[in-house]
Amino acid sequence: MSLVNDMLNDLEKRRVDQPAQSENLEWLTAQAPTRKTPKRPWYALLLVLTLAAVAIVLWQQYRAPSSLVEAQKILVQAEQAKPRDASALNNKSMENTSPTQAPAQPTISAINFEPTAEGLQVHIVATQPLDYQLTNNQRQLAITFNQVLAQLPPHLASAQAPVSAVSFRPYKEGMVLLFDLQQAVLVKRERQNGEQLSLLLVAKPTPVVSGPKPAAVAAKPVAIQNIAPAQRVKTSTPLTVGQQDTLTVKEANSAIRSGDEAAAEVLLRRFIQRYPQALASQVLLVELLIKQNRHADAQAALDTQPSLVAKASALRRLQAHLLVLNQQPEKAVQLLLSKQPDLKSETPYYELLAMAAQRAKQYPLSIQVYKSLLRFDSGQGSWWVGLAISQELAGLKADARADFLQAMRAGRINQSLRDYARSRYEALAGAVNVYPSSTVEGANGE
């Protein structure tokens, strides 16, 4: 046993004294063996990072409810603040609004005529209900309006029988609307429906003077079927040429408004061929042809009725219009001056005269006519512009600048004319009048 123990002890001793395996390999190969980096530090770093990530997640989960609560508080506060802000805004707007602001002055926007079986229906349309009084005499119907802007409306239909012309005059804080009559009328019915006043004008019957009535003689009743057709008395009165002319124009205007101008032309030509003296149909036909730029056809229609053109101012105006379009303004002025109708009933006639005189370089005449028109209706912006242009061309630049300003302030002017008036007003700043001769100054009525 002791021998065995000694052998084991000797073997253990040799194992302990033997060099490490790595040293043996280095000695055998003359190279150092590849040493692996210990993995324990990397595992530690990974463990630290994992613990940090878990900590961040737990912290976010803890903070999320707190942030959500704070956001909900902010939203609630905003919702609670909205009604208070709106109320304050409303109160502020109510404070800035003047409770005693005066209402706008009403204006008459349109006057239309509608022939009916009973008579002539006149429709007066305003921006507000009207306060009015009627005065009727033999030759004129006057309507006095209180608190109405004193100027004719932009839409004024052509007068129809028994009304021959429409005009107005200022009266206190309102106006008096005047209807010139061809014969005495009765106002059979008047009705105000909101902003529209409607009047039914009926021709006043002319009293018939006759002798003493003969004694009544009893007549034997006769059955109607026993009377021969030739012996029957017609109870319906046929329409006059003037009434048929009015109805034809009304029907043609309806076709034009619906877009069928060809049908309107055919209707008017057929009626004029039957009644060559039908003035209203002649006027509408020539106006329609000029609107379609068919100047030769319009002139041909006027050439068929030279006597009617010489007598009727409306056809004379259309003839002058064609002369202006054909670059003959001097002839147009001469024609319009040959016979001069009433200014109140024929303002388009004088508007064309002023424009034709301007194109013919007859500036004093143009200035005089425009001033007459503006004395009749100072709210027409296009007339102020026409007057200012004639004055500027005549050398009266200071006067032109003042009238361009009047045009901008006018109640009835389109935007393009208003812009033009503004540009000329600014361009003429500091301008002075230059009188080339005494005739120009006299034409201004100074």
C-alpha positions, 0 to 999 in steps of 0.5 A: 500500500505504501508503495502505491501511495508513493507512486500516486503522490509522485504522479500528482507532484509531476502534474503540478510541476508540469508547465501550462499547456499554452506554454508547451504549445508556444515552445513547440510552435515558436508562436503565441496562441490566440487569446480570446477576450473574456466575455464577462465584461460585455455581458455586464454592459449588455445587462446595464443597457437592458436595465436602463431601457426597462427603467426608461419604459417604466418612467414613461409609463409613469409620466404618461398619465400625468401628461394626459391629465394635464392636456385634458385640463388645458382643453377643458380650460379652453372650452370654458374660455370660448363662451366668455370670449364670444360673449365679450366679443358680442358685447364689444360689437354691440357697444361699437354699433350705434343704436340711433343710426338713421335709416338710409333714404329710400330711392325709386329704383324703377318705373314700368308701364303695363297696358291692360284691358282696363287701362294703363298699369303704372308700377313704381318700385322703391327700396323701401315703402313709400309715403306719397300723395296723389294730385290729378288734373287734366294734363298732369298726374303728380305724386309727391313723395316724402323722404325720397332721393330726388332723382329719376331711377336708372330703369325708366320704361318708355312712356305709353298712352295716356302717359306721354312723358315722365319727369320729376322736381325736388320738393323739400326733403323728397320729390314730385314725380310728374306724369304728363298726360295725353288726356285726362285720366282717372286713378281707378285703383292704387295699391302699395304692396311693400316697396311697390306702388301700383296705379291703374290709370283709366282714360276719363270719358268725354261727356257727350252733349245731346238734345232732349231724349225722345219718348221711349217707344215700346219695341216688340221683342224679337228673338235673336235667332230671327235677326239676319247676320248682317243686321246684328250690331257688333258690341266689341270695339276694334283696336286702334292702330296705336293700340295694336302698335303697343301690343306688337311692341310688347310681344316683340320685346318678350321675344327679345328677352327670351333670346329669339330676336329673329322672331321679333324682327319678323313680327315687327316687319309684318306689322310695319308692312301693314301699318307703315305709320306704326311709330313704336314698332319702327323704333324698336325694329331700328334699335334691334338692327343697330344692336345687331350691328346691321347698320345698312339694314337699319338705314334702309328701314329708316329710308322707307319712312322719310316723313315719319323720321322728320316728324318723330324725334325718336327716329331722328335720334336713331338716324343721328346715331347711325351718322355718328357710327358712320363717322359723320358727327357733324351731320348728326349734330345738324340733324338733331338741332333741326328740331328740338323736343322737350328735354324732360321727355327726350333725355336720350335725344340730348345725350346723343346731341352732347356726345355727337357735338363732342366728337365733332369737336364742338366743345362749347355746344357739348358742354352746354347740353351736358350742363342742361342734362345735369340740371335735370338729373344730377345723379347721372354719372355718365353725364358728369364724365361727358361734361368733364371730357368736353371741358378738358378738351376745351382747355377748361382743365380745372373745371374738368377735374372738379366734374370728374370728382362729381362723377365719382360721387354720382349715384348712378355710374358703372365701375369702369367709368368711375375708375376712369374718372378717378384716373383723370381726377388724379392726372389733372391735379394742379391744372388750371383753365385755359380759355382760347377764346371768349366763345368757350367761356360763354358756352359754359353759361358762366 
